[in-house]
Amino acid sequence: ASFDRVASILERQRFIAGDVLTEADIRLFVTLVRFDEVYNVYFKTNTRSVSTTPAVLNYCREIYQMAGVSDTVDMQQIKTHYYASHPNLNRWSIIPRGNGFVES
């Protein structure tokens, strides 16, 4: 329900709170940037995806392309952290390749 609500908001406006980037957008971005690459697999949130939801994908890409933002996103480090630091969820620390939707 939350993912759908975010998608619905972003279909109507540029950012979560309107036309201006706010802290809410930054906090949402850091969640969404991990969503397909980590949460879909690790936490089984596979009923939705950023890469197949145009409004959410465009939102992530817009923020990712802002000055300095891409420098803060190290997807390999993010995935290594999630997939290798919880042995009870991923005993062999297998790190999926993923689809790199943000960089595409």
For each residue, the residues with C-beta under 8 A, 3 or more apart:
1: 4 5
2: 5 6
3: 6 7 48 53 56
4: 1 7 8 48
5: 1 2 8 9
6: 2 3 9 10 16 28 32 56
7: 3 4 10 11 53 55 56
8: 4 5 11 12
9: 5 6 12 13 16
10: 6 7 13 14 15 16 55 56 58 59
11: 7 8 55
12: 8 9
13: 9 10 16 18 19
14: 10 18 19 59 62
15: 10 18 19 20 21 22 24 25 59
16: 6 9 10 13 22 24 25 28
17: 20 22 24 25
18: 13 14 15
19: 13 14 15
20: 15 17
21: 15 25 26 63 66
22: 15 16 17 25 26
23: 26 27
24: 15 16 17 27 28
25: 15 16 17 21 22 28 29 63
26: 21 22 23 29 30 63
27: 23 24 30 31
28: 6 16 24 25 31 32
29: 25 26 32 33 59 60 63 64 69
30: 26 27 33 34
31: 27 28 34 35
32: 6 28 29 35 50 56 59 60
33: 29 30 37 60 64 73 75 78 102
34: 30 31 37 38 39 78 82
35: 31 32 38 39 40 45 49 50
36: 39 40 49 50 51 98 99 101
37: 33 34 40 41 75 78 79 96 98 99 100 101
38: 34 35 41 42 43 78 79 82 83
39: 34 35 36 42 43 45
40: 35 36 37 43 44 45 46 49
41: 37 38 44 46 96
42: 38 39 82 83 89 90
43: 38 39 40
44: 40 41
45: 35 39 40 48
46: 40 41 49
47:
48: 3 4 45 52 53
49: 35 36 40 46 52 53
50: 32 35 36 53 56 57 60 101
51: 36 57 99 101
52: 48 49 57
53: 3 7 48 49 50 56 57
54: 57 58
55: 7 10 11 58 59
56: 3 6 7 10 32 50 53 59 60
57: 50 51 52 53 54 60 61 101
58: 10 54 55 61 62
59: 10 14 15 29 32 55 56 62 63
60: 29 32 33 50 56 57 63 64 101 102
61: 57 58 64 65 102
62: 14 58 59 65 66
63: 21 25 26 29 59 60 66 69
64: 29 33 60 61 69 70 73 102
65: 61 62 69 70
66: 21 62 63 69
67:
68: 71 72
69: 29 63 64 65 66 72 73
70: 64 65 73
71: 68
72: 68 69
73: 33 64 69 70 78 102
74: 77 78
75: 33 37 78 79 98 100 102 103
76: 79 80
77: 74 80 81
78: 33 34 37 38 73 74 75 81 82
79: 37 38 75 76 82 83 95 96 98
80: 76 77 83 84 95
81: 77 78 84 85
82: 34 38 42 78 79 85 86
83: 38 42 79 80 86 90 93 94 95 96
84: 80 81 90 93 95
85: 81 82
86: 82 83 89 90
87: 90 91 93
88: 91
89: 42 86
90: 42 83 84 86 87 93 94
91: 87 88
92:
93: 83 84 87 90
94: 83 90
95: 79 80 83 84
96: 37 41 79 83
97:
98: 36 37 75 79 101
99: 36 37 51 104
100: 37 75 103 104
101: 36 37 50 51 57 60 98 104
102: 33 60 61 64 73 75
103: 75 100
104: 99 100 101
